[in-house]
Structures are given as structure tokens and as C-alpha cells.
């Protein structure tokens, strides 16, 4: 297991791409995932690239937000990122855990929870 400080993140490429594009390009976010991947966020499941792109586009259309990465751990095909998300949504700011499961060079599953 690898743990990184806030200043030295070495994220797997698809995870880094996810965070680089999460507020600017929903299609780029979707391309980080396998065709049959799914995201669980706020108790809702979004399955497949089209649904993931729609989920991300809806979130960025409703709210302006930034994500500050606080810590990251990788262990084989799993990566967990702890982040502070700040924006114009109820409960802001909030600290969330992004739990990624990788399949090769893509994300197969993402669970977002406090």
C-alpha cells in the first residue's frame, strides 16, 4: 500500500485524469471508465459511460465546486482518495472518500461517500 501526502500524489493515470476533468469535461471523465463501469454517489448508481457522463454533467451544471486532494492510498487495483469538496451546494465544504477500483488503465467502479 502506498500513502501519499497532499503535496506528492502519485495517482494512477485514470484517477488523475478523473480529477483533472471532473469540473470541466464530462466526456473526458466518462472516458476514464470502462464501458460497463459504475459510480455510486449520494446513494444512486450510474452504470455505463453514457450514464457517468450524464451524472458528471448534471453535477457540474447544478453546482460550482472545487476538489482539494488531501490524501491518497493505492493498493493493487484499488485507490482511495480523501478530498475536501467546496462549492455552492448544501453542506459545503465536505470531506469525501473516493474509492476507485481499476481494471487495467481504466476505472471499473467509483464509490463516493463521506
GIBEL-V21085 format. One record per backbone hydrogen bond with DSSP energy under -1.0 kcal/mol. CO is the residue of the C=O (numbers start at 1). NH is the residue of the N-H. If there is no record, write none. Layout:
# GIBEL-V21085
CO:NH
CO:NH
This chain:
# GIBEL-V21085
2:74
4:72
5:8
12:16
13:17
14:18
15:19
16:20
17:21
18:22
21:24
21:25
25:29
26:30
27:31
29:32
30:33
32:107
34:37
35:49
37:48
38:110
39:46
40:112
41:44
44:41
46:39
48:52
49:53
50:54
51:55
52:56
53:57
54:58
55:59
56:60
57:61
58:62
59:63
64:88
66:86
68:84
71:82
72:4
73:80
74:2
75:78
77:102
78:75
79:100
80:73
81:98
82:70
82:71
83:96
84:68
85:94
86:66
89:92
94:85
96:83
97:113
98:81
99:111
100:79
101:108
101:109
103:106
106:103
107:34
108:38
109:101
110:40
111:99
113:97
